[in-house]
Amino acid sequence: MSLLERVEAALDTIRPYLETDGGNVSIAEITPDNVVKLQLLGACGSCPMSIMTLKAGIEQAIKKAVPEITAVEALNLTDIDDPNAVLPENLR
């Protein structure tokens, strides 16, 4: 199984939780130095809690399943203080 397939499999374990809040994630790239770059989709892209989701959920799931991954980054992280940030309906 390729590195990409293994990272996708790790993401598949947490996708149901992201989808519950109207969000999702896609892999933009895996760099030569094993950094996973993600695009946050749906509610995840505008949620002020996305940094917590990324670090506590997504990054941990990927690193546990694919230990050679050195870091996980989001290309479109919403800052927790962003005035345009929107919490998913079930978290309001």
Phi, psi and chi 1 to 4 in degrees:
 res  aa     phi    psi   chi1   chi2   chi3   chi4
   1 MET       -  134.5 -170.2 -177.5  -71.5      -
   2 SER   -74.1  164.9   73.9      -      -      -
   3 LEU   -58.0  -45.3 -169.0   62.2      -      -
   4 LEU   -59.4  -45.3  176.0   63.2      -      -
   5 GLU   -63.3  -37.6  -70.1  168.5  -30.7      -
   6 ARG   -68.9  -38.8  -68.3  167.4   55.6 -142.9
   7 VAL   -67.5  -41.9  171.6      -      -      -
   8 GLU   -59.7  -41.7  -80.9  -71.9   -2.9      -
   9 ALA   -63.2  -39.7      -      -      -      -
  10 ALA   -64.5  -42.8      -      -      -      -
  11 LEU   -63.2  -36.4  -70.6  173.4      -      -
  12 ASP   -60.8  -25.1  -74.9  -16.4      -      -
  13 THR   -73.8  -23.1   67.2      -      -      -
  14 ILE  -111.2   -8.7   58.1  164.8      -      -
  15 ARG   -55.1  -40.0  -84.4 -161.6  170.4  102.4
  16 PRO   -57.2  -34.8  -25.1   33.6      -      -
  17 TYR   -71.0  -40.1  -55.3  106.0      -      -
  18 LEU   -65.7  -42.1  -59.3  174.9      -      -
  19 GLU   -66.8  -30.2  -69.6  167.7   -9.3      -
  20 THR   -58.2  -34.7  -63.0      -      -      -
  21 ASP   -95.0    9.4  -67.6  -27.1      -      -
  22 GLY    82.0   20.1      -      -      -      -
  23 GLY  -120.7  179.8      -      -      -      -
  24 ASN  -168.7 -176.2 -152.5  -29.7      -      -
  25 VAL  -149.9  146.4   63.4      -      -      -
  26 SER  -133.4  151.3   69.5      -      -      -
  27 ILE   -82.2  121.8  -61.3  171.0      -      -
  28 ALA   -83.2  -44.5      -      -      -      -
  29 GLU  -167.0  160.9   73.6  171.3  -52.9      -
  30 ILE  -120.0  116.5  -60.2  175.3      -      -
  31 THR   -73.9  165.7   68.2      -      -      -
  32 PRO   -59.2  -26.0  -25.5   34.1      -      -
  33 ASP   -96.2   24.4   54.6  -17.7      -      -
  34 ASN    63.4   38.5  -71.8  -11.4      -      -
  35 VAL   -98.7  125.6  175.3      -      -      -
  36 VAL   -88.6  125.5  175.6      -      -      -
  37 LYS  -109.5  124.2  -62.9 -164.3 -179.0 -137.5
  38 LEU  -114.6  153.8  -59.4  171.9      -      -
  39 GLN  -109.8  121.2 -174.0   76.3   29.8      -
  40 LEU   -81.7  131.7  -58.8  176.6      -      -
  41 LEU  -114.8  158.4  -53.7  172.7      -      -
  42 GLY    58.5 -136.9      -      -      -      -
  43 ALA   -61.3  -28.7      -      -      -      -
  44 CYS   -63.4  -30.2  -71.0      -      -      -
  45 GLY   -71.0  -21.2      -      -      -      -
  46 SER  -121.1    6.4   58.3      -      -      -
  47 CYS   -85.1  131.6  179.6      -      -      -
  48 PRO   -68.4  -14.7   23.4  -31.2      -      -
  49 MET   -91.4    4.9  -56.5  -53.7  -74.7      -
  50 SER   -61.1  -31.8   58.2      -      -      -
  51 ILE   -63.7  -38.1 -177.3   67.5      -      -
  52 MET   -69.9  -41.4  -49.6 -129.1  -23.4      -
  53 THR   -60.5  -44.0  -59.1      -      -      -
  54 LEU   -63.1  -51.0  178.1   72.2      -      -
  55 LYS   -75.8  -47.0  -69.4  -62.5  175.7 -172.8
  56 ALA   -82.8  -25.4      -      -      -      -
  57 GLY  -109.3  -66.2      -      -      -      -
  58 ILE   -65.1  -51.3  -61.2  169.9      -      -
  59 GLU   -61.4  -43.4 -176.5  175.7   56.4      -
  60 GLN   -63.6  -42.0  -69.2  -55.7  -49.4      -
  61 ALA   -63.0  -43.4      -      -      -      -
  62 ILE   -67.4  -48.3  -68.8  173.3      -      -
  63 LYS   -65.8  -32.1  -75.3 -175.9  163.5 -175.9
  64 LYS   -68.2  -41.6 -178.6  177.7  178.7 -173.7
  65 ALA   -82.1  -29.7      -      -      -      -
  66 VAL  -133.3   80.0 -167.8      -      -      -
  67 PRO   -60.6  -21.6   -6.5    9.1      -      -
  68 GLU   -75.6   -8.5   56.8  -93.4   45.6      -
  69 ILE   -69.9  128.4  -66.5  -59.0      -      -
  70 THR   -91.9  -28.1   57.5      -      -      -
  71 ALA  -161.0  159.3      -      -      -      -
  72 VAL  -129.3  126.0  178.2      -      -      -
  73 GLU  -128.4  149.0  -60.2  172.4    0.2      -
  74 ALA  -106.5  136.6      -      -      -      -
  75 LEU   -77.2  -21.8  -60.6  176.1      -      -
  76 ASN  -134.0   52.5   60.7  -35.4      -      -
  77 LEU   -71.8  134.2 -152.8   55.9      -      -
  78 THR   -91.2  126.9  -61.7      -      -      -
  79 ASP   -67.2  142.2 -171.5   83.5      -      -
  80 ILE   -62.0  -23.8 -159.5  158.6      -      -
  81 ASP   -97.6    5.1  -63.6  -37.3      -      -
  82 ASP   -63.3  123.1 -173.8  -30.0      -      -
  83 PRO   -66.8  -17.0   20.4  -28.2      -      -
  84 ASN   -93.5   -0.4  -61.4  -46.5      -      -
  85 ALA   -65.2  144.4      -      -      -      -
  86 VAL  -131.6  124.0 -179.8      -      -      -
  87 LEU   -75.9  144.6  -84.0  173.1      -      -
  88 PRO   -58.7  151.4  -23.4   32.5      -      -
  89 GLU   -49.8  -43.3 -161.2   59.5   41.4      -
  90 ASN   -77.1   -3.2   62.6  -20.9      -      -
  91 LEU  -107.7    0.1  -64.6  178.1      -      -
  92 ARG   -80.9      -  -69.7 -178.3 -166.1  162.6
